[in-house]
Amino acid sequence: MSSPEPTSVRRPGAGDADAIAAVQNQGWRETYAQLLPESFYDDAALERRKGMWRRLVGRADDTTRLMVAERDGTVIGFAFAGPSPDAEPARELHLFSIYVLADHHGTGAGQALLDAVLGDEAAQLWVARDNPRARAFYRRNGFHPDGTEQVDSDLNDLVEVRMVR
């Protein structure tokens, strides 16, 4: 029996948009099922995400960074970073999202993605207060809460914590 290919990280092509959307949708289901209603990760949400990623893939430039993790020819994760959208950012570089399918947690894919989009640069991100796995991952990578929280009304009043490094 052969072992699976190691995870590779690369820039996505236009043909990867639907796979990125599927990873994000499944990531929401795996991460937020206890925090958000199914409408945030049902089939309609998947279709909206496909449209969004079809528009975004290929538009990454020097200010936006989008990478996918792939194993055995299948996209298993992605990370997306760029300029902060905050009115008063703590850092100019912002990690918008990083998702790795639960079956691939602990394989190094998440670390490889984070390294690919942020390197060791100063950055900020928002993470659900009630997402201990993600918060621990970010702490291992030098991020810490800066004391700022927000309630995201678009996410069913989910409380998010800003982390910086």
Summary of the structure (lengths in Angstrom):
residues: 165
radius of gyration: 15.4
end to end distance: 42.5
largest distance: 53.5
contacts: 471
relative contact order: 0.16
helix: 37%
strand: 30%
